[in-house]
Amino acid sequence: MNKVLLISTGGTITMVRDKVSQALVPADMETFKAYMPELFAGDIEVDIQAFDPLLDSSDVAPESWAKMAQMVYDHYDAYDGFVILHGTDTMSYSASALSFMLENLGKPVVFTGSQLPVGVLRSDAKENLLTAIEIAAAKDEDGNAIVPEVTIYFEDRLFRANRTTKRNAEHFSAFNSYNYPALAKAGVHITYQPHLVHYSDLNAPLKIHTAYDTNVAVLKLFPGIQPQTVKAVLHIKGLKAVVMETFGAGNAPTAKWLYKELKAAVDKGVIIVNKTQCNTGSVEMGLYAVSLNLMKAGVLSGYDITTEALLTKMMYLLGEFPNEPERVKERLLTNICGELTID
């Protein structure tokens, strides 16, 4: 039998309705398993480990990412794949982070959750979880994992984790990958797209990277933005890197004060990366004159990366190379594990 380790961090999927108060509360693992007898009735052996206490995804932090990565690493040789239960609100951040933390990954790590708790009649929990388990255990005719990367499975789509964004708070199709196609679609059968999968060197050992640096920020530009707003972000004590969300293909106001603030921050060693506010498309610095000042100021292009992936990549790289800013810049502009497209 193929073996899958189910790691429960918490989230809506693990909740049930309290019989007395009727409020939704986290279920202990025995109660959760009672709602999911199918987990143990098939031809895949499933073991469960859970965070204690379980976390709402709004409370998930980088130390939680490190804990998830460590659990995968510690049990890597004993299982064919891993499924991580996680709340939807910050799932794309956690899953993106693990894609960087787990280098040379040769087995599936599938994040999933649900929009309705497992204890609710119309819940999407069972379909999401059971399909995620099947994907985590799936192998090709040579016995190799079909999708050996960190992914998110939701509704009927399997996405590369570091390409995802939560797009809807109400629909079952909560996630989308705007700039990269789905790796698989689930219907009566699961149809995989192997040509889209990121494969690591099968002969290279798994490496874990759990150092991180959270001295990062997001600066979202908007019409009418004032100098004091930009200064408040760029002058944060200890700031090392900024995701700057710009307009369209990476455009920004041409105001002289903005150029001066950005240039001064870059000259002080703050790394600033240009990320479009659009869900679909890529930054193309220099395409329009209104992005030329950003280039002159030393702002880097984020291409088509998501904010979730860019933030977690920054934290990972700053932790990995704490005193090597040029190395961090170089790696930010490198496609490490399928997170961005560079023409």
C-alpha positions in Angstrom: 0.0 0.0 0.0 1.1 3.5 -0.7 1.4 5.6 2.5 0.4 9.2 2.9 1.0 11.4 6.0 -1.9 13.8 6.7 -0.7 16.8 8.6 -3.5 18.8 10.2 -2.7 22.4 11.1 -6.3 23.5 11.6 -8.7 25.6 9.5 -12.3 25.4 8.6 -12.0 21.8 7.3 -11.3 20.5 10.8 -14.3 22.1 12.4 -17.6 20.6 13.6 -20.7 22.1 15.1 -21.0 21.9 18.8 -24.2 20.0 19.8 -25.0 22.4 22.6 -24.0 25.9 21.4 -24.3 25.1 17.7 -21.1 27.1 17.2 -18.3 25.8 14.9 -15.4 24.5 17.0 -12.2 22.7 16.1 -12.6 18.9 16.3 -10.1 16.6 17.9 -8.6 14.1 15.6 -10.8 11.2 16.7 -13.9 13.2 16.0 -12.5 14.3 12.6 -11.7 10.7 11.7 -15.2 9.7 12.6 -16.5 12.1 10.0 -14.0 10.7 7.4 -14.2 6.9 7.6 -13.3 6.8 3.8 -9.8 7.8 4.7 -9.1 4.4 6.1 -11.3 2.3 3.8 -9.3 2.5 0.6 -6.0 1.1 -0.7 -3.9 4.0 0.6 -2.6 3.9 4.2 -3.1 7.2 5.9 -1.5 8.3 9.1 -2.4 11.6 10.8 -0.3 14.1 12.8 -1.8 17.3 14.1 -0.7 20.7 15.4 -1.5 21.1 19.0 -3.3 23.5 19.3 -4.8 23.6 15.9 -4.5 27.0 14.2 -6.8 29.4 12.4 -5.0 30.2 9.3 -5.0 33.9 10.2 -2.7 33.0 13.1 -0.3 30.9 10.9 3.1 32.6 10.9 6.6 31.8 9.5 7.4 29.6 12.5 4.4 27.5 11.5 5.8 27.1 8.0 9.0 25.9 9.5 7.1 23.4 11.6 5.2 22.1 8.6 8.4 21.8 6.6 10.2 20.0 9.4 7.4 17.5 9.8 7.6 16.6 6.1 11.4 16.4 6.3 11.4 14.2 9.4 9.0 11.7 7.8 10.1 12.0 4.3 11.5 8.5 3.9 8.5 6.8 5.5 5.8 8.1 3.2 5.0 8.4 -0.5 3.4 11.8 -0.2 2.0 14.3 2.2 -1.3 16.2 2.6 -1.5 19.3 4.7 -4.8 20.5 6.0 -4.8 24.3 6.3 -7.3 27.2 6.5 -7.9 28.9 3.2 -7.2 32.5 4.2 -3.4 32.2 4.2 -3.0 28.8 2.5 -1.2 30.4 -0.5 1.3 32.0 1.7 2.1 28.8 3.6 2.2 26.6 0.5 4.4 29.1 -1.3 6.8 29.2 1.6 7.1 25.4 1.7 7.9 25.3 -2.0 11.1 27.3 -1.1 11.8 25.6 2.2 11.8 22.1 0.7 14.6 21.9 -1.9 14.9 18.9 -4.2 11.5 17.8 -3.3 10.8 14.4 -5.0 7.4 13.6 -3.4 4.0 15.4 -3.4 3.1 17.9 -0.7 -0.5 18.8 -1.3 -2.3 21.5 0.6 -6.0 21.4 0.9 -8.9 22.6 3.0 -12.5 23.5 2.6 -15.0 26.4 2.5 -17.4 24.5 4.8 -16.5 22.4 7.9 -16.3 18.6 7.6 -19.2 18.4 10.0 -21.6 20.4 7.7 -23.8 18.4 5.4 -22.9 20.2 2.2 -19.2 20.4 3.0 -16.6 20.3 0.3 -14.2 18.8 2.8 -14.5 15.2 1.8 -14.0 15.6 -1.9 -11.0 17.9 -1.4 -9.3 15.7 1.1 -9.9 12.4 -0.5 -8.7 13.6 -3.9 -5.7 15.3 -2.3 -4.8 12.0 -0.7 -5.1 10.2 -4.0 -2.8 12.8 -5.7 -0.3 12.6 -2.9 0.0 8.8 -3.4 -0.1 8.8 -7.2 2.9 7.3 -9.1 3.7 6.7 -12.7 4.5 3.4 -14.3 8.2 3.7 -13.2 7.1 4.2 -9.5 7.9 7.9 -9.4 5.6 10.5 -8.0 3.5 12.1 -10.7 3.5 15.6 -9.1 6.5 15.9 -6.9 6.1 19.5 -5.9 4.2 21.6 -3.4 0.7 22.1 -4.7 -2.8 23.2 -3.7 -5.8 21.1 -4.5 -9.2 22.7 -4.3 -12.6 22.1 -5.9 -11.4 20.1 -9.0 -8.1 21.7 -9.7 -4.5 21.0 -8.7 -2.3 24.1 -8.8 1.4 24.8 -8.3 1.3 26.3 -4.8 3.5 29.3 -5.5 1.3 30.4 -8.4 -1.9 30.5 -6.4 -4.0 33.3 -4.9 -7.2 32.9 -2.9 -9.8 34.5 -5.2 -13.2 33.9 -3.5 -14.4 33.8 0.1 -17.7 32.1 -0.7 -17.4 29.8 -3.7 -16.0 26.3 -3.5 -13.5 27.2 -6.2 -11.6 29.4 -3.7 -8.2 29.5 -5.5 -6.8 30.3 -8.9 -3.5 30.2 -10.6 -3.8 33.2 -13.0 -0.4 33.0 -14.7 0.1 29.2 -14.8 -2.2 26.4 -15.9 -3.6 23.7 -13.6 -1.3 20.7 -13.1 -4.3 18.4 -13.0 -8.1 18.4 -13.2 -10.3 16.0 -11.3 -13.5 14.6 -12.7 -14.4 10.9 -13.0 -10.7 10.5 -13.5 -7.8 12.7 -12.5 -6.1 14.1 -15.6 -2.5 15.1 -15.0 -0.4 17.5 -17.1 3.1 16.1 -16.6 4.7 18.6 -19.0 3.6 21.4 -16.6 5.1 19.8 -13.5 8.3 21.1 -11.9 10.7 18.2 -11.4 13.7 18.2 -9.1 16.8 16.1 -9.5 15.7 12.6 -8.4 19.3 11.9 -7.3 19.6 14.9 -5.1 18.7 14.6 -1.4 15.9 16.6 0.1 17.2 19.8 1.8 15.3 21.8 4.3 15.6 25.6 4.8 13.8 26.9 7.8 15.6 30.2 8.4 13.6 33.2 7.5 13.6 37.0 8.0 10.3 38.9 8.3 11.8 42.4 7.9 9.7 42.9 4.7 6.7 45.0 3.8 4.2 45.6 1.1 3.7 49.0 -0.4 0.6 49.3 -2.6 0.5 52.3 -4.8 -2.8 54.1 -5.5 -3.8 57.4 -7.2 -3.2 60.2 -4.8 -0.7 58.4 -2.6 1.1 60.9 -0.4 4.8 61.1 0.4 4.2 60.4 4.1 2.6 57.1 3.3 5.6 56.0 1.2 8.0 57.3 3.8 6.2 55.4 6.6 6.8 52.1 4.8 10.3 52.8 3.4 11.6 54.1 6.8 10.5 51.1 8.9 13.3 50.3 11.3 15.2 47.2 10.1 13.4 47.0 6.8 15.3 44.9 4.2 12.9 44.2 1.3 9.6 45.6 -0.1 7.0 44.3 -2.4 5.8 47.3 -4.3 2.4 46.7 -6.0 2.2 48.9 -9.0 -0.3 49.6 -11.8 -0.7 47.5 -15.0 2.5 46.3 -16.4 4.5 47.7 -13.6 3.8 51.4 -13.8 4.0 54.1 -11.1 3.4 57.9 -10.8 6.3 59.9 -12.2 6.4 62.3 -9.3 9.9 63.3 -8.4 9.4 62.8 -4.7 8.5 59.1 -5.3 11.6 58.5 -7.3 13.8 60.2 -4.6 12.2 58.1 -1.9 12.7 54.8 -3.8 16.2 55.7 -4.8 17.2 56.7 -1.3 15.8 53.4 0.1 17.6 51.3 -2.5 20.8 53.2 -1.8 20.4 52.3 1.9 20.3 48.6 0.9 16.5 48.1 0.9 15.5 45.7 -1.9 12.4 46.8 -3.7 10.6 44.5 -6.2 8.0 45.7 -8.6 4.8 43.5 -8.5 1.8 44.3 -10.6 -1.6 44.7 -8.9 -3.2 42.8 -11.7 -3.9 39.1 -11.1 -3.0 38.2 -14.7 0.0 39.4 -16.6 3.6 40.3 -15.9 5.7 43.4 -15.0 7.4 44.8 -18.1 9.6 47.6 -16.8 10.5 50.0 -19.5 7.5 49.2 -21.7 5.9 52.5 -20.7 7.8 55.7 -19.8 6.0 55.7 -16.4 8.1 52.7 -15.3 11.5 54.2 -16.3 11.9 56.0 -13.0 11.6 52.7 -11.2 14.4 51.2 -13.2 16.6 54.3 -12.6 15.9 54.0 -8.8 17.1 50.4 -8.8 13.7 48.7 -8.4 13.8 45.1 -9.5 11.2 43.4 -11.7 8.9 40.7 -10.1 7.7 39.5 -13.5 4.5 37.5 -13.0 5.1 36.3 -9.5 2.2 36.4 -7.0 2.4 38.7 -3.9 2.2 35.6 -1.7 5.1 33.9 -3.4 7.2 37.0 -3.6 6.8 37.8 0.1 7.7 34.3 1.2 10.5 34.1 -1.2 11.9 37.3 0.2 11.7 36.0 3.8 13.3 32.7 2.7 16.2 34.3 0.8 16.9 36.9 3.5 17.1 34.1 6.0 19.2 31.9 3.8 21.7 34.7 2.8 21.5 37.2 5.8 24.6 39.2 4.8 24.5 38.8 1.1 22.1 41.3 -0.4 23.5 40.9 -3.9 22.9 37.2 -3.7 19.4 37.8 -2.5 18.7 40.1 -5.5 20.1 37.5 -7.9 17.9 34.8 -6.5 14.8 37.0 -6.5 15.3 37.4 -10.3 15.8 33.6 -10.6 13.1 31.0 -11.2 13.8 28.7 -8.3 10.9 26.3 -8.3 8.4 27.5 -11.0 7.3 30.6 -9.1 7.8 33.0 -12.0 8.2 33.2 -15.8 11.2 34.9 -17.2 11.2 35.3 -21.0 
